[in-house]
């Protein structure tokens, strides 16, 4: 399977490179798969919904201020969506780059949601890592994403209906 390199930037100066399996690519979206190692697990209602070695199918849409991770646990059960608020993706044929803007949104299968990392966002703003204008754009992106969830327009049909060939590999 073809791989593609994700350049993941976290302001002010953290840069990571992730080799991901490329599942689909066109002018509008890149879809990749990777096993994740979150900085901390996410537990909702006593159930771990994001943890080490869970699989994420990442959907990175051109022009959007967020990406969408469709998350599967170690038993290959879908647990929900993890959305990073990001600067719109920068793409080349063999790599893509995102800049994380700290705010994240977890969306459960029942469309309930929980904002993640607000403390990191506030710290970044207080310490001048992001300026007020960029913080405003990030907050607007989060609010718009929440509006999509609350109105039943999330996830996009492409994400909801996307199927991999066979089970997600662990």
Secondary structure by P-SEA (a helix, b strand, c coil): cbbbbbbcccccbbbbbbbcccccccccbbbbbbbbbccbbbbcccccccccccccbbbbbccccbbbbbcccccccccbbbbbbcccccccccbbbbbbccbbbbbccccbbbbcaaaaaaaaaaaccccaaaaaaaaaaaaaaaaaaaaccccccccccccccccccc
